[in-house]
Amino acid sequence: MLSDRKHADLGRISIYDIETDKIQLSSEDLQLKEHTGYDDEHLKRLKYLFQQITGPQRTTLDTEHFESAVRSMCRSLTESREAHRLAEILFQAYDKNTNGSIDFPEMIDFVWTVVDAPREEQIVGLYQAFQNSHEKLSKERLIEFITILKEDFQPNASLAQKKIQGQMKSLHTDEDIQHRVDECLSYYHHPSDGLNLTQVIEYFLGRNDPLINQIRTRSNARKARHKKKNRK
């Protein structure tokens, strides 16, 4: 998981201490319930926190404020020397309408995907945000992907993976991640168009990991939602 915190907060404010009576949700806000696990009350609390970050004169986040929020939620970013660059990449990935700012629905998509969603949906959501036109990850994007999700991709000691993982190191530093990604690409003979998610999961977690089937199901569901949204 990207964060092991039970409460999304801003500074020392717990989300569960927020009064929601005066917070209004738009019809667009309410549609967020379709692809997240949030109910009305939780969305209202998140909207309050979002408004605290944006301030009274704005309705969106610029890159600076987005990075500040991301760092508070993603421990792996704080631990990486590449935190600033990764925050910029995430900003670009979740700025769905490419207007140079993050609005409330875009921020909720990010928060659900990287903080509160089930493990398999976190992986699928971030992978789809980072993938190229071939639905694969280049070496650079794979490094960034693993950096953010490194707690999910620590070495697996299963017997099915011993031949692959015999010399693999744990993912503690940026150098560890670079080394593991190089090994992964070498194992798949350095494909020119990158790696798909199944290849990444099989290499880091093992071919028999139950997460693979869960990820396929989540991936298909997200693709179906995306097609439905585009038809509207």
MARMAR-322068 format. One record per residue (C-alpha): residue number from 1; residue in one letter; chain; x, y, z. Coordinates in nm, 3 decimals, padded with zeros to 5 digits. Example, Ala and Ser with C-alpha at 12.3 -4.5 7.8 and 13.67 -1.06 7.14 Angstrom:
% residues 2
+------+------+-------+---------+---------+---------+
: resi : resn : chain :       X :       Y :       Z :
+------+------+-------+---------+---------+---------+
:    1 :    A :     A :  01.230 : -00.450 :  00.780 :
:    2 :    S :     A :  01.367 : -00.106 :  00.714 :
+------+------+-------+---------+---------+---------+
This chain:
% residues 232
+------+------+-------+---------+---------+---------+
: resi : resn : chain :       X :       Y :       Z :
+------+------+-------+---------+---------+---------+
:    1 :    M :     A :  00.000 :  00.000 :  00.000 :
:    2 :    L :     A :  00.107 :  00.355 : -00.056 :
:    3 :    S :     A :  00.001 :  00.460 :  00.289 :
:    4 :    D :     A : -00.073 :  00.264 :  00.603 :
:    5 :    R :     A : -00.266 :  00.549 :  00.762 :
:    6 :    K :     A : -00.627 :  00.490 :  00.859 :
:    7 :    H :     A : -00.717 :  00.859 :  00.842 :
:    8 :    A :     A : -00.672 :  01.099 :  00.553 :
:    9 :    D :     A : -00.583 :  01.431 :  00.715 :
:   10 :    L :     A : -00.448 :  01.777 :  00.662 :
:   11 :    G :     A : -00.178 :  01.849 :  00.917 :
:   12 :    R :     A : -00.318 :  01.735 :  01.250 :
:   13 :    I :     A : -00.685 :  01.748 :  01.145 :
:   14 :    S :     A : -00.852 :  01.407 :  01.141 :
:   15 :    I :     A : -01.106 :  01.366 :  00.865 :
:   16 :    Y :     A : -01.350 :  01.220 :  01.115 :
:   17 :    D :     A : -01.357 :  01.538 :  01.326 :
:   18 :    I :     A : -01.495 :  01.746 :  01.039 :
:   19 :    E :     A : -01.854 :  01.872 :  01.052 :
:   20 :    T :     A : -02.021 :  01.808 :  00.717 :
:   21 :    D :     A : -02.360 :  01.982 :  00.758 :
:   22 :    K :     A : -02.263 :  02.288 :  00.554 :
:   23 :    I :     A : -02.061 :  02.111 :  00.286 :
:   24 :    Q :     A : -02.243 :  02.074 : -00.045 :
:   25 :    L :     A : -02.172 :  01.808 : -00.307 :
:   26 :    S :     A : -02.241 :  01.877 : -00.674 :
:   27 :    S :     A : -02.394 :  01.620 : -00.909 :
:   28 :    E :     A : -02.043 :  01.563 : -01.048 :
:   29 :    D :     A : -01.912 :  01.505 : -00.696 :
:   30 :    L :     A : -02.183 :  01.246 : -00.630 :
:   31 :    Q :     A : -02.085 :  01.054 : -00.942 :
:   32 :    L :     A : -01.752 :  00.980 : -00.773 :
:   33 :    K :     A : -01.930 :  00.718 : -00.563 :
:   34 :    E :     A : -01.960 :  00.500 : -00.875 :
:   35 :    H :     A : -01.588 :  00.417 : -00.889 :
:   36 :    T :     A : -01.475 :  00.470 : -00.531 :
:   37 :    G :     A : -01.573 :  00.324 : -00.195 :
:   38 :    Y :     A : -01.670 :  00.666 : -00.056 :
:   39 :    D :     A : -02.017 :  00.752 :  00.068 :
:   40 :    D :     A : -02.168 :  01.104 :  00.082 :
:   41 :    E :     A : -02.029 :  01.184 :  00.426 :
:   42 :    H :     A : -01.675 :  01.079 :  00.338 :
:   43 :    L :     A : -01.684 :  01.278 :  00.014 :
:   44 :    K :     A : -01.797 :  01.584 :  00.209 :
:   45 :    R :     A : -01.506 :  01.549 :  00.450 :
:   46 :    L :     A : -01.262 :  01.509 :  00.163 :
:   47 :    K :     A : -01.410 :  01.813 : -00.008 :
:   48 :    Y :     A : -01.360 :  02.015 :  00.310 :
:   49 :    L :     A : -00.993 :  01.913 :  00.323 :
:   50 :    F :     A : -00.954 :  01.990 : -00.046 :
:   51 :    Q :     A : -01.099 :  02.338 :  00.008 :
:   52 :    Q :     A : -00.862 :  02.394 :  00.299 :
:   53 :    I :     A : -00.568 :  02.321 :  00.069 :
:   54 :    T :     A : -00.691 :  02.532 : -00.223 :
:   55 :    G :     A : -00.790 :  02.831 : -00.011 :
:   56 :    P :     A : -01.099 :  03.053 : -00.045 :
:   57 :    Q :     A : -01.003 :  03.208 : -00.379 :
:   58 :    R :     A : -00.937 :  02.888 : -00.576 :
:   59 :    T :     A : -01.123 :  02.571 : -00.670 :
:   60 :    T :     A : -00.825 :  02.372 : -00.802 :
:   61 :    L :     A : -00.473 :  02.273 : -00.695 :
:   62 :    D :     A : -00.163 :  02.395 : -00.872 :
:   63 :    T :     A :  00.150 :  02.177 : -00.889 :
:   64 :    E :     A :  00.296 :  02.314 : -00.565 :
:   65 :    H :     A : -00.013 :  02.248 : -00.354 :
:   66 :    F :     A : -00.071 :  01.911 : -00.519 :
:   67 :    E :     A :  00.285 :  01.803 : -00.438 :
:   68 :    S :     A :  00.241 :  01.909 : -00.076 :
:   69 :    A :     A : -00.077 :  01.702 : -00.048 :
:   70 :    V :     A :  00.080 :  01.403 : -00.223 :
:   71 :    R :     A :  00.385 :  01.403 :  00.003 :
:   72 :    S :     A :  00.161 :  01.396 :  00.311 :
:   73 :    M :     A : -00.021 :  01.087 :  00.180 :
:   74 :    C :     A :  00.253 :  00.884 :  00.009 :
:   75 :    R :     A :  00.533 :  00.779 :  00.239 :
:   76 :    S :     A :  00.729 :  00.629 : -00.051 :
:   77 :    L :     A :  00.753 :  00.970 : -00.216 :
:   78 :    T :     A :  00.891 :  01.130 :  00.097 :
:   79 :    E :     A :  01.162 :  00.862 :  00.113 :
:   80 :    S :     A :  01.273 :  00.909 : -00.250 :
:   81 :    R :     A :  01.517 :  01.170 : -00.378 :
:   82 :    E :     A :  01.296 :  01.183 : -00.684 :
:   83 :    A :     A :  00.989 :  01.297 : -00.488 :
:   84 :    H :     A :  00.952 :  01.630 : -00.667 :
:   85 :    R :     A :  00.975 :  01.476 : -01.014 :
:   86 :    L :     A :  00.738 :  01.192 : -00.921 :
:   87 :    A :     A :  00.484 :  01.442 : -00.789 :
:   88 :    E :     A :  00.502 :  01.627 : -01.120 :
:   89 :    I :     A :  00.441 :  01.301 : -01.309 :
:   90 :    L :     A :  00.143 :  01.219 : -01.089 :
:   91 :    F :     A :  00.010 :  01.570 : -01.146 :
:   92 :    Q :     A :  00.024 :  01.519 : -01.522 :
:   93 :    A :     A : -00.132 :  01.173 : -01.493 :
:   94 :    Y :     A : -00.431 :  01.288 : -01.289 :
:   95 :    D :     A : -00.485 :  01.621 : -01.465 :
:   96 :    K :     A : -00.735 :  01.439 : -01.687 :
:   97 :    N :     A : -00.858 :  01.748 : -01.870 :
:   98 :    T :     A : -00.501 :  01.878 : -01.914 :
:   99 :    N :     A : -00.588 :  02.230 : -01.796 :
:  100 :    G :     A : -00.280 :  02.259 : -01.573 :
:  101 :    S :     A : -00.460 :  02.211 : -01.241 :
:  102 :    I :     A : -00.622 :  01.940 : -01.030 :
:  103 :    D :     A : -00.991 :  01.981 : -00.953 :
:  104 :    F :     A : -01.185 :  01.800 : -00.681 :
:  105 :    P :     A : -01.297 :  01.496 : -00.891 :
:  106 :    E :     A : -00.941 :  01.453 : -01.020 :
:  107 :    M :     A : -00.803 :  01.471 : -00.667 :
:  108 :    I :     A : -01.055 :  01.215 : -00.545 :
:  109 :    D :     A : -00.954 :  00.983 : -00.829 :
:  110 :    F :     A : -00.595 :  01.017 : -00.708 :
:  111 :    V :     A : -00.673 :  00.977 : -00.336 :
:  112 :    W :     A : -00.890 :  00.670 : -00.395 :
:  113 :    T :     A : -00.637 :  00.508 : -00.626 :
:  114 :    V :     A : -00.325 :  00.563 : -00.418 :
:  115 :    V :     A : -00.452 :  00.572 : -00.059 :
:  116 :    D :     A : -00.786 :  00.406 :  00.008 :
:  117 :    A :     A : -00.854 :  00.156 : -00.272 :
:  118 :    P :     A : -00.784 : -00.218 : -00.229 :
:  119 :    R :     A : -00.426 : -00.313 : -00.303 :
:  120 :    E :     A : -00.499 : -00.455 : -00.649 :
:  121 :    E :     A : -00.691 : -00.144 : -00.754 :
:  122 :    Q :     A : -00.409 :  00.081 : -00.636 :
:  123 :    I :     A : -00.168 : -00.109 : -00.859 :
:  124 :    V :     A : -00.402 : -00.114 : -01.160 :
:  125 :    G :     A : -00.501 :  00.250 : -01.123 :
:  126 :    L :     A : -00.146 :  00.377 : -01.103 :
:  127 :    Y :     A : -00.032 :  00.149 : -01.382 :
:  128 :    Q :     A : -00.303 :  00.279 : -01.613 :
:  129 :    A :     A : -00.213 :  00.636 : -01.523 :
:  130 :    F :     A :  00.151 :  00.571 : -01.620 :
:  131 :    Q :     A :  00.114 :  00.339 : -01.920 :
:  132 :    N :     A :  00.208 :  00.437 : -02.275 :
:  133 :    S :     A :  00.001 :  00.410 : -02.594 :
:  134 :    H :     A :  00.083 :  00.037 : -02.608 :
:  135 :    E :     A : -00.061 : -00.006 : -02.256 :
:  136 :    K :     A :  00.288 : -00.084 : -02.126 :
:  137 :    L :     A :  00.552 :  00.081 : -01.907 :
:  138 :    S :     A :  00.886 :  00.203 : -02.037 :
:  139 :    K :     A :  01.195 :  00.156 : -01.820 :
:  140 :    E :     A :  01.168 :  00.512 : -01.685 :
:  141 :    R :     A :  00.799 :  00.477 : -01.604 :
:  142 :    L :     A :  00.854 :  00.133 : -01.450 :
:  143 :    I :     A :  01.113 :  00.279 : -01.212 :
:  144 :    E :     A :  00.867 :  00.552 : -01.113 :
:  145 :    F :     A :  00.584 :  00.300 : -01.076 :
:  146 :    I :     A :  00.789 :  00.071 : -00.850 :
:  147 :    T :     A :  00.923 :  00.367 : -00.648 :
:  148 :    I :     A :  00.572 :  00.473 : -00.553 :
:  149 :    L :     A :  00.451 :  00.116 : -00.490 :
:  150 :    K :     A :  00.770 : -00.029 : -00.345 :
:  151 :    E :     A :  00.602 : -00.169 : -00.034 :
:  152 :    D :     A :  00.387 : -00.384 : -00.262 :
:  153 :    F :     A :  00.682 : -00.515 : -00.463 :
:  154 :    Q :     A :  00.926 : -00.630 : -00.197 :
:  155 :    P :     A :  01.089 : -00.971 : -00.274 :
:  156 :    N :     A :  00.860 : -01.269 : -00.248 :
:  157 :    A :     A :  01.013 : -01.582 : -00.095 :
:  158 :    S :     A :  00.772 : -01.824 : -00.262 :
:  159 :    L :     A :  00.921 : -02.138 : -00.414 :
:  160 :    A :     A :  00.770 : -02.050 : -00.751 :
:  161 :    Q :     A :  00.998 : -01.749 : -00.772 :
:  162 :    K :     A :  01.328 : -01.882 : -00.639 :
:  163 :    K :     A :  01.488 : -01.912 : -00.981 :
:  164 :    I :     A :  01.402 : -01.552 : -01.066 :
:  165 :    Q :     A :  01.454 : -01.388 : -00.731 :
:  166 :    G :     A :  01.770 : -01.560 : -00.609 :
:  167 :    Q :     A :  01.985 : -01.248 : -00.625 :
:  168 :    M :     A :  01.719 : -00.983 : -00.580 :
:  169 :    K :     A :  01.754 : -00.720 : -00.310 :
:  170 :    S :     A :  01.485 : -00.556 : -00.103 :
:  171 :    L :     A :  01.356 : -00.222 : -00.222 :
:  172 :    H :     A :  01.493 :  00.029 :  00.027 :
:  173 :    T :     A :  01.667 :  00.292 : -00.186 :
:  174 :    D :     A :  01.638 :  00.444 : -00.533 :
:  175 :    E :     A :  01.945 :  00.240 : -00.630 :
:  176 :    D :     A :  01.773 : -00.084 : -00.519 :
:  177 :    I :     A :  01.476 : -00.004 : -00.740 :
:  178 :    Q :     A :  01.696 :  00.082 : -01.039 :
:  179 :    H :     A :  01.879 : -00.250 : -00.997 :
:  180 :    R :     A :  01.559 : -00.453 : -00.969 :
:  181 :    V :     A :  01.406 : -00.288 : -01.276 :
:  182 :    D :     A :  01.724 : -00.359 : -01.476 :
:  183 :    E :     A :  01.701 : -00.724 : -01.371 :
:  184 :    C :     A :  01.334 : -00.735 : -01.463 :
:  185 :    L :     A :  01.392 : -00.592 : -01.812 :
:  186 :    S :     A :  01.684 : -00.830 : -01.864 :
:  187 :    Y :     A :  01.467 : -01.125 : -01.768 :
:  188 :    Y :     A :  01.218 : -01.026 : -02.040 :
:  189 :    H :     A :  01.499 : -00.957 : -02.293 :
:  190 :    H :     A :  01.458 : -00.578 : -02.293 :
:  191 :    P :     A :  01.135 : -00.541 : -02.498 :
:  192 :    S :     A :  01.145 : -00.217 : -02.697 :
:  193 :    D :     A :  00.785 : -00.122 : -02.617 :
:  194 :    G :     A :  00.808 : -00.186 : -02.241 :
:  195 :    L :     A :  00.638 : -00.431 : -02.004 :
:  196 :    N :     A :  00.272 : -00.499 : -01.939 :
:  197 :    L :     A :  00.130 : -00.522 : -01.590 :
:  198 :    T :     A :  00.109 : -00.903 : -01.587 :
:  199 :    Q :     A :  00.482 : -00.926 : -01.663 :
:  200 :    V :     A :  00.564 : -00.683 : -01.382 :
:  201 :    I :     A :  00.348 : -00.870 : -01.130 :
:  202 :    E :     A :  00.479 : -01.213 : -01.233 :
:  203 :    Y :     A :  00.841 : -01.101 : -01.203 :
:  204 :    F :     A :  00.818 : -00.920 : -00.871 :
:  205 :    L :     A :  00.553 : -01.129 : -00.694 :
:  206 :    G :     A :  00.546 : -01.465 : -00.871 :
:  207 :    R :     A :  00.332 : -01.632 : -01.135 :
:  208 :    N :     A :  00.114 : -01.799 : -00.874 :
:  209 :    D :     A :  00.040 : -01.487 : -00.674 :
:  210 :    P :     A : -00.342 : -01.457 : -00.634 :
:  211 :    L :     A : -00.305 : -01.084 : -00.694 :
:  212 :    I :     A : -00.267 : -01.151 : -01.068 :
:  213 :    N :     A : -00.629 : -01.263 : -01.115 :
:  214 :    Q :     A : -00.754 : -00.983 : -00.890 :
:  215 :    I :     A : -00.560 : -00.732 : -01.097 :
:  216 :    R :     A : -00.702 : -00.866 : -01.424 :
:  217 :    T :     A : -01.054 : -00.827 : -01.285 :
:  218 :    R :     A : -00.987 : -00.471 : -01.164 :
:  219 :    S :     A : -00.817 : -00.377 : -01.489 :
:  220 :    N :     A : -01.110 : -00.496 : -01.700 :
:  221 :    A :     A : -01.355 : -00.312 : -01.474 :
:  222 :    R :     A : -01.162 :  00.017 : -01.501 :
:  223 :    K :     A : -01.142 : -00.016 : -01.880 :
:  224 :    A :     A : -01.517 : -00.074 : -01.896 :
:  225 :    R :     A : -01.585 :  00.235 : -01.682 :
:  226 :    H :     A : -01.353 :  00.441 : -01.901 :
:  227 :    K :     A : -01.534 :  00.333 : -02.219 :
:  228 :    K :     A : -01.872 :  00.405 : -02.060 :
:  229 :    K :     A : -01.757 :  00.750 : -01.953 :
:  230 :    N :     A : -01.627 :  00.831 : -02.301 :
:  231 :    R :     A : -01.962 :  00.738 : -02.457 :
:  232 :    K :     A : -02.148 :  00.991 : -02.243 :
+------+------+-------+---------+---------+---------+
